[in-house]
């Protein structure tokens, strides 16, 4: 189904009104990049028996692995702003009876949990939707609800490094740089490379950044096509509005640059992961 966003607005919006938050596009992205995404979560070091918060859980794609990692002696809490996502995540939670999982609607700006409630917080592909002011507040909330010595893990992508070949390797970067000249979603997406400083400013320590290169070679898998075709079609639409170079055939079968070899689509830094800890003293 073709997205019908208003001019100037990013498509694939959920009930929150934020672009690229609808479950169809978010879940397709997870399916296309699942091995790398789950490997990133495993690198967090979640232990059996831990209490973990999935902050911005979406439809619950990470809940099965979180449940596996904490085991029956642990507990998972999941929170999302969109009620329709929470309903889907609750369905996933019910399919995982061995681990206590609670799912609720809520805002990361004011988490409904007491101080020090969790051993770890997992926040994947979520801070891109926050303004600078909101990002500072949310990181403060994540720090507040994790115990001293606990882990705050943020996974995000850096759109400045995304490309599809053949073609101009800077086409995507040019789009986001042009769109990011004004406050909004594109500018927030370009902020990923600076998240190290944001986490440190929030009072977290031992901040560590890891980067994963996610590569897709044509012919793409059905999972990759299910995400990249509609995603590239939306980016082409926005490029047309911003007056940057684009291929009007993106997202169509005719002339689709993702169908056959020697095509290549790297989602460079699609798996950027920041690991940090709340300090014991002065917490």
Secondary structure by P-SEA (a helix, b strand, c coil): ccccccccccccccccccccccaaaaaaaaaaaaaaaaaaaaaccccccbbbbbcccccccaaaaaaaaacccbbbbbbbccaaaaaaaaaaaaacccbbbbbbbbbccccccccccccbbbbccccccccaaaaaaaaaaaaaaccccbbbbbbbbccccccccccccaaaaaaaaaaaccccaaaaaacccaaaaaaaaaccccbbbbbbbbbbcccccccccccaaaaaaaaaaaaaaaccccccccccccccccccccbbbbccccbbbbbbbbbcccc
